[in-house]
Amino acid sequence: MKNLIYILLALSPFYMQAQRSSVGVSGGYTSNGFGAMVEYNHFWKEKNSINSSVYYSLASIDQGTETLDYNNITLNVGYYRRLINFEDGRFTNEIGGGGVIGYEILNDGKEELDTGAVIEGESQVIYGAYIGTNFNYFISDFFTVSLVANQFYHVNSDLGNYATYVGLGIKYYVF
């Protein structure tokens, strides 16, 4: 039994790089509020992955003397490439980008603010692109602590084209 444990410990760096998929959840800062993301990665050739994620934000923006609450719910699909993979396999970094489609909800769908001010924009479907990076630190063979950073570009948003998300989370790797 003792020899089996030594063999497994010796092979663990190779074992960690054999994962084929990961599922993760993170939460953190988004432009003017809080965001959360659930993501799925499918890896092939050890360095490439298809990333799909769902992003949700609770945020607000100042419009003159008024504050407008809004939410973004988007589906993001893209390609990531591993840039850094230290020899012991504990730390990795990926960078990538892709497309975004989702829905932007202004003031919970109401046309007026509580003060009676009329909102000029409207809740609508949004689309665009994103770039992002993930920093992962393996805490076991199956789990990593992840730092996720994405910059979204929404082509048709009434609130502004750019939104930033930086979150801390955990990923589970599946074979």
MIKOLRO-604133 format. One line per field, with one value per atom (N, C-alpha, C): residue in three letters; atom name; x, y, z. Coordinates in steps of 0.2 Angstrom, whole numbers, m for minus. Layout:
// MIKOLRO-604133
donu <- ALA/...
gufi <- CA/...
X <- X/...
Y <- Y/...
Z <- Z/...
***
This chain:
// MIKOLRO-604133
donu <- MET/MET/MET/LYS/LYS/LYS/ASN/ASN/ASN/LEU/LEU/LEU/ILE/ILE/ILE/TYR/TYR/TYR/ILE/ILE/ILE/LEU/LEU/LEU/LEU/LEU/LEU/ALA/ALA/ALA/LEU/LEU/LEU/SER/SER/SER/PRO/PRO/PRO/PHE/PHE/PHE/TYR/TYR/TYR/MET/MET/MET/GLN/GLN/GLN/ALA/ALA/ALA/GLN/GLN/GLN/ARG/ARG/ARG/SER/SER/SER/SER/SER/SER/VAL/VAL/VAL/GLY/GLY/GLY/VAL/VAL/VAL/SER/SER/SER/GLY/GLY/GLY/GLY/GLY/GLY/TYR/TYR/TYR/THR/THR/THR/SER/SER/SER/ASN/ASN/ASN/GLY/GLY/GLY/PHE/PHE/PHE/GLY/GLY/GLY/ALA/ALA/ALA/MET/MET/MET/VAL/VAL/VAL/GLU/GLU/GLU/TYR/TYR/TYR/ASN/ASN/ASN/HIS/HIS/HIS/PHE/PHE/PHE/TRP/TRP/TRP/LYS/LYS/LYS/GLU/GLU/GLU/LYS/LYS/LYS/ASN/ASN/ASN/SER/SER/SER/ILE/ILE/ILE/ASN/ASN/ASN/SER/SER/SER/SER/SER/SER/VAL/VAL/VAL/TYR/TYR/TYR/TYR/TYR/TYR/SER/SER/SER/LEU/LEU/LEU/ALA/ALA/ALA/SER/SER/SER/ILE/ILE/ILE/ASP/ASP/ASP/GLN/GLN/GLN/GLY/GLY/GLY/THR/THR/THR/GLU/GLU/GLU/THR/THR/THR/LEU/LEU/LEU/ASP/ASP/ASP/TYR/TYR/TYR/ASN/ASN/ASN/ASN/ASN/ASN/ILE/ILE/ILE/THR/THR/THR/LEU/LEU/LEU/ASN/ASN/ASN/VAL/VAL/VAL/GLY/GLY/GLY/TYR/TYR/TYR/TYR/TYR/TYR/ARG/ARG/ARG/ARG/ARG/ARG/LEU/LEU/LEU/ILE/ILE/ILE/ASN/ASN/ASN/PHE/PHE/PHE/GLU/GLU/GLU/ASP/ASP/ASP/GLY/GLY/GLY/ARG/ARG/ARG/PHE/PHE/PHE/THR/THR/THR/ASN/ASN/ASN/GLU/GLU/GLU/ILE/ILE/ILE/GLY/GLY/GLY/GLY/GLY/GLY/GLY/GLY/GLY/GLY/GLY/GLY/VAL/VAL/VAL/ILE/ILE/ILE/GLY/GLY/GLY/TYR/TYR/TYR/GLU/GLU/GLU/ILE/ILE/ILE/LEU/LEU/LEU/ASN/ASN/ASN/ASP/ASP/ASP/GLY/GLY/GLY/LYS/LYS/LYS/GLU/GLU/GLU/GLU/GLU/GLU/LEU/LEU/LEU/ASP/ASP/ASP/THR/THR/THR/GLY/GLY/GLY/ALA/ALA/ALA/VAL/VAL/VAL/ILE/ILE/ILE/GLU/GLU/GLU/GLY/GLY/GLY/GLU/GLU/GLU/SER/SER/SER/GLN/GLN/GLN/VAL/VAL/VAL/ILE/ILE/ILE/TYR/TYR/TYR/GLY/GLY/GLY/ALA/ALA/ALA/TYR/TYR/TYR/ILE/ILE/ILE/GLY/GLY/GLY/THR/THR/THR/ASN/ASN/ASN/PHE/PHE/PHE/ASN/ASN/ASN/TYR/TYR/TYR/PHE/PHE/PHE/ILE/ILE/ILE/SER/SER/SER/ASP/ASP/ASP/PHE/PHE/PHE/PHE/PHE/PHE/THR/THR/THR/VAL/VAL/VAL/SER/SER/SER/LEU/LEU/LEU/VAL/VAL/VAL/ALA/ALA/ALA/ASN/ASN/ASN/GLN/GLN/GLN/PHE/PHE/PHE/TYR/TYR/TYR/HIS/HIS/HIS/VAL/VAL/VAL/ASN/ASN/ASN/SER/SER/SER/ASP/ASP/ASP/LEU/LEU/LEU/GLY/GLY/GLY/ASN/ASN/ASN/TYR/TYR/TYR/ALA/ALA/ALA/THR/THR/THR/TYR/TYR/TYR/VAL/VAL/VAL/GLY/GLY/GLY/LEU/LEU/LEU/GLY/GLY/GLY/ILE/ILE/ILE/LYS/LYS/LYS/TYR/TYR/TYR/TYR/TYR/TYR/VAL/VAL/VAL/PHE/PHE/PHE
gufi <- N/CA/C/N/CA/C/N/CA/C/N/CA/C/N/CA/C/N/CA/C/N/CA/C/N/CA/C/N/CA/C/N/CA/C/N/CA/C/N/CA/C/N/CA/C/N/CA/C/N/CA/C/N/CA/C/N/CA/C/N/CA/C/N/CA/C/N/CA/C/N/CA/C/N/CA/C/N/CA/C/N/CA/C/N/CA/C/N/CA/C/N/CA/C/N/CA/C/N/CA/C/N/CA/C/N/CA/C/N/CA/C/N/CA/C/N/CA/C/N/CA/C/N/CA/C/N/CA/C/N/CA/C/N/CA/C/N/CA/C/N/CA/C/N/CA/C/N/CA/C/N/CA/C/N/CA/C/N/CA/C/N/CA/C/N/CA/C/N/CA/C/N/CA/C/N/CA/C/N/CA/C/N/CA/C/N/CA/C/N/CA/C/N/CA/C/N/CA/C/N/CA/C/N/CA/C/N/CA/C/N/CA/C/N/CA/C/N/CA/C/N/CA/C/N/CA/C/N/CA/C/N/CA/C/N/CA/C/N/CA/C/N/CA/C/N/CA/C/N/CA/C/N/CA/C/N/CA/C/N/CA/C/N/CA/C/N/CA/C/N/CA/C/N/CA/C/N/CA/C/N/CA/C/N/CA/C/N/CA/C/N/CA/C/N/CA/C/N/CA/C/N/CA/C/N/CA/C/N/CA/C/N/CA/C/N/CA/C/N/CA/C/N/CA/C/N/CA/C/N/CA/C/N/CA/C/N/CA/C/N/CA/C/N/CA/C/N/CA/C/N/CA/C/N/CA/C/N/CA/C/N/CA/C/N/CA/C/N/CA/C/N/CA/C/N/CA/C/N/CA/C/N/CA/C/N/CA/C/N/CA/C/N/CA/C/N/CA/C/N/CA/C/N/CA/C/N/CA/C/N/CA/C/N/CA/C/N/CA/C/N/CA/C/N/CA/C/N/CA/C/N/CA/C/N/CA/C/N/CA/C/N/CA/C/N/CA/C/N/CA/C/N/CA/C/N/CA/C/N/CA/C/N/CA/C/N/CA/C/N/CA/C/N/CA/C/N/CA/C/N/CA/C/N/CA/C/N/CA/C/N/CA/C/N/CA/C/N/CA/C/N/CA/C/N/CA/C/N/CA/C/N/CA/C/N/CA/C/N/CA/C/N/CA/C/N/CA/C/N/CA/C/N/CA/C/N/CA/C/N/CA/C/N/CA/C/N/CA/C/N/CA/C/N/CA/C/N/CA/C/N/CA/C/N/CA/C/N/CA/C/N/CA/C/N/CA/C/N/CA/C/N/CA/C/N/CA/C/N/CA/C/N/CA/C/N/CA/C/N/CA/C/N/CA/C/N/CA/C/N/CA/C
X <- 4/0/4/10/14/17/19/22/17/11/6/5/5/5/10/17/22/22/20/19/14/8/3/5/9/12/17/21/26/22/17/13/8/7/2/3/9/9/7/8/6/m2/m4/m11/m15/m13/m17/m18/m13/m13/m18/m20/m24/m32/m34/m41/m43/m49/m52/m58/m60/m66/m65/m68/m68/m75/m77/m83/m81/m83/m81/m86/m86/m90/m86/m87/m84/m88/m86/m90/m85/m87/m82/m85/m80/m81/m83/m88/m90/m91/m91/m91/m97/m96/m101/m105/m103/m107/m104/m108/m106/m108/m103/m105/m103/m106/m105/m105/m101/m100/m99/m103/m102/m99/m94/m91/m90/m89/m87/m82/m76/m71/m70/m69/m67/m60/m56/m49/m47/m43/m40/m32/m28/m21/m18/m20/m17/m17/m17/m16/m22/m27/m32/m39/m43/m50/m55/m61/m67/m70/m72/m75/m82/m86/m93/m95/m98/m99/m106/m109/m115/m113/m114/m112/m118/m118/m124/m121/m124/m121/m127/m126/m130/m126/m128/m124/m128/m125/m129/m124/m127/m123/m126/m122/m125/m126/m132/m135/m137/m132/m133/m134/m140/m141/m145/m146/m150/m145/m147/m144/m148/m146/m150/m147/m151/m149/m150/m145/m146/m143/m145/m142/m141/m135/m133/m133/m136/m136/m134/m128/m125/m122/m122/m119/m113/m107/m101/m98/m96/m93/m86/m81/m74/m69/m63/m57/m52/m49/m44/m37/m32/m25/m21/m18/m14/m7/m5/1/6/4/9/7/12/11/17/18/24/25/31/33/30/29/25/18/15/8/3/6/1/m2/2/m1/m1/m7/m8/m11/m10/m13/m16/m22/m25/m27/m27/m30/m34/m39/m44/m49/m54/m59/m64/m70/m75/m81/m87/m93/m97/m102/m106/m113/m118/m125/m129/m134/m137/m143/m144/m150/m148/m149/m148/m155/m155/m162/m160/m164/m163/m169/m167/m172/m177/m176/m180/m186/m185/m189/m194/m194/m198/m196/m200/m198/m197/m199/m197/m193/m189/m186/m191/m189/m193/m195/m190/m191/m195/m197/m202/m198/m191/m187/m188/m189/m190/m184/m183/m177/m177/m172/m172/m170/m166/m164/m170/m169/m173/m170/m173/m171/m170/m165/m164/m159/m159/m154/m148/m142/m136/m131/m126/m121/m115/m110/m103/m98/m92/m86/m83/m78/m75/m68/m63/m57/m56/m52/m52/m45/m44/m38/m40/m38/m39/m32/m32/m26/m28/m25/m28/m22/m24/m19/m22/m19/m22/m21/m26/m26/m26/m29/m29/m29/m29/m30/m36/m41/m47/m50/m47/m49/m44/m46/m41/m45/m41/m43/m42/m47/m46/m47/m43/m44/m46/m52/m55/m55/m53/m54/m56/m62/m64/m66/m65/m67/m72/m78/m84/m85/m86/m88/m95/m100/m107/m108/m109/m110/m116/m122/m128/m130/m126/m129/m131/m136/m138/m134/m130/m127/m119/m117/m110/m107/m102/m100/m96/m92/m88/m90/m89/m90/m84/m82/m76/m79/m76/m77/m71/m70/m64/m67/m66/m69/m64/m66/m62/m66/m64/m68/m65/m68/m66/m68/m64/m65/m64/m69/m68/m66/m61/m59/m62/m64/m68/m63/m63/m59/m63
Y <- m6/0/6/6/12/13/8/9/12/10/13/20/22/29/33/31/34/34/29/29/34/35/40/47/48/55/57/52/53/55/51/52/58/61/66/72/75/80/78/72/70/69/66/65/71/76/83/85/84/87/82/77/72/74/79/81/83/81/83/89/90/95/98/104/107/111/111/115/120/127/131/136/139/145/150/156/162/168/172/178/184/190/196/202/206/213/213/217/219/227/230/237/239/243/246/241/235/231/224/219/212/208/203/198/191/186/179/176/170/167/159/155/148/146/142/140/133/131/124/125/121/120/113/112/106/106/103/103/98/99/94/97/92/93/97/96/98/106/110/117/121/118/121/119/124/122/127/124/128/130/136/139/141/139/142/144/150/152/156/156/161/166/172/178/182/184/188/193/199/205/209/211/216/222/228/234/240/246/252/257/262/267/274/279/286/289/291/295/302/307/313/313/315/315/308/304/298/292/287/280/275/272/267/260/255/248/245/240/235/229/224/217/215/211/208/201/197/190/188/185/183/176/173/167/169/166/167/161/161/155/157/153/155/150/152/147/150/146/148/143/146/143/144/138/138/142/147/150/148/147/145/139/134/128/126/128/126/119/116/109/105/108/103/103/107/107/110/113/116/123/127/133/134/136/137/144/146/152/151/153/153/160/161/167/165/169/168/173/171/176/173/176/173/178/175/179/179/184/186/187/184/186/185/190/190/195/197/201/206/213/218/221/221/223/229/234/241/242/244/246/241/234/229/229/232/232/238/242/248/254/258/263/269/270/276/274/278/277/279/277/279/286/291/298/301/296/299/300/300/301/295/297/292/290/283/280/280/283/284/277/273/266/261/255/250/243/238/232/229/225/222/217/213/208/212/210/212/207/209/205/208/204/207/202/203/199/200/196/196/193/196/193/191/186/185/181/180/176/172/166/162/160/162/159/154/148/142/139/138/135/128/123/116/115/114/113/105/101/94/92/85/83/85/87/88/95/99/106/111/117/123/129/133/140/144/148/151/159/163/170/171/174/175/182/184/191/192/195/196/203/205/212/210/212/212/218/217/222/221/225/224/229/227/232/236/234/238/240/240/242/249/250/257/261/257/259/260/258/259/252/252/246/241/244/239/238/231/229/224/225/221/217/211/206/203/203/200/196/189/185/180/178/172/166/160/155/148/143/136/132/128/123/116/112/105/102/97/94/87/86/79/76/69/66/64
Z <- 0/0/0/4/4/m2/m6/m13/m18/m17/m22/m20/m14/m13/m16/m15/m18/m26/m29/m36/m38/m35/m36/m35/m30/m29/m34/m36/m41/m48/m50/m56/m56/m50/m50/m55/m56/m61/m68/m70/m76/m76/m71/m70/m70/m67/m67/m74/m79/m85/m90/m88/m92/m92/m88/m88/m95/m96/m103/m102/m96/m96/m89/m88/m81/m81/m75/m73/m68/m68/m63/m62/m56/m54/m51/m52/m49/m48/m43/m42/m40/m42/m41/m44/m45/m47/m55/m56/m63/m63/m69/m70/m66/m60/m56/m52/m51/m47/m46/m45/m44/m49/m51/m56/m54/m58/m56/m63/m63/m70/m68/m72/m72/m79/m79/m85/m86/m93/m94/m100/m99/m103/m106/m112/m115/m118/m116/m118/m123/m128/m132/m134/m135/m137/m131/m125/m118/m118/m123/m123/m125/m129/m132/m128/m128/m125/m128/m128/m130/m123/m123/m117/m118/m114/m114/m107/m106/m99/m100/m94/m93/m87/m89/m85/m83/m76/m74/m70/m71/m67/m63/m58/m54/m53/m57/m57/m57/m57/m58/m61/m64/m67/m66/m65/m63/m70/m70/m76/m74/m74/m71/m64/m61/m54/m52/m57/m56/m56/m53/m53/m56/m61/m65/m64/m61/m60/m66/m67/m73/m72/m76/m76/m83/m83/m90/m89/m93/m93/m100/m100/m107/m107/m113/m115/m119/m117/m120/m122/m129/m131/m135/m133/m136/m136/m138/m139/m134/m130/m126/m127/m126/m127/m121/m118/m113/m114/m110/m111/m107/m100/m95/m92/m91/m88/m84/m78/m74/m74/m74/m74/m69/m63/m58/m59/m64/m66/m62/m57/m52/m54/m58/m60/m68/m70/m77/m79/m85/m87/m94/m96/m102/m104/m111/m114/m120/m121/m126/m127/m131/m133/m137/m138/m142/m143/m144/m145/m139/m139/m133/m136/m133/m134/m128/m127/m120/m120/m114/m113/m108/m109/m104/m101/m95/m92/m88/m90/m87/m82/m76/m70/m70/m69/m69/m74/m80/m85/m85/m80/m79/m83/m86/m90/m86/m80/m76/m70/m67/m61/m55/m49/m43/m43/m45/m45/m50/m55/m60/m67/m66/m72/m77/m84/m89/m92/m93/m95/m103/m106/m113/m116/m113/m116/m115/m117/m116/m115/m111/m110/m117/m119/m126/m126/m132/m133/m135/m132/m133/m136/m140/m143/m144/m145/m146/m145/m142/m141/m135/m133/m127/m128/m123/m122/m115/m113/m106/m105/m98/m96/m90/m89/m83/m80/m73/m69/m65/m65/m61/m57/m51/m46/m43/m45/m43/m35/m32/m25/m23/m29/m28/m36/m37/m44/m47/m44/m47/m46/m42/m40/m41/m44/m44/m41/m39/m37/m43/m46/m52/m51/m55/m56/m63/m64/m71/m72/m78/m80/m87/m88/m95/m96/m103/m105/m110/m109/m114/m118/m125/m129/m132/m130/m132/m137/m143/m149/m148/m146/m146/m139/m134/m127/m127/m123/m122/m116/m112/m107/m108/m113/m115/m118/m121/m125/m121/m116/m112/m105/m103/m97/m95/m89/m86/m81/m80/m75/m72/m66/m63/m57/m57/m52/m49/m43/m40/m39/m41/m40/m40/m41/m40/m47/m49/m55/m53/m55/m54/m61/m61/m68/m68/m74/m75/m81/m81/m86/m92
***
